Amino acid sequence: MGMTILRKTDRPEQKYTLAFVGYGDESRGAVLELTYNYGVDKYEIGGGYGHVAIEVDDAAATCETVRSSVGKYGGAVTREAGPVKGGTTVIAFIEDPDGYKIELIERNG
């Protein structure tokens, strides 16, 4: 597909590695995050979907927007904004009205 590895993050304490692939500058295009979970030799085909992730300016403010819209649209905040385990990147999780998980990743600076 022509994508290149843009960056990689190893988290041995949490037993996973992340590889971010795309077609160039992350600020100008989409990035696909691939996760390798240590000790997993085989995945069930079709069962590997976990969630989509989007970058936001302020994860806490986005959670508040979701919370204030739940009555009208549905959905929920399932993990409040805070640093990722073993790191400093601020993330949060929400669910859309159909129950699909969405990770909010706070943009640095």
Secondary structure, DSSP 4 states (H G I P E B T S, - for coil): ---EEEEEEEETTTTEEEEEEESS-TTTS-EEEEEEETT-----TT-----EEEEES-HHHHHHHHHHHHHHH--EEEEEEEEPTTS--EEEEEE-TT--EEEEEEPP-
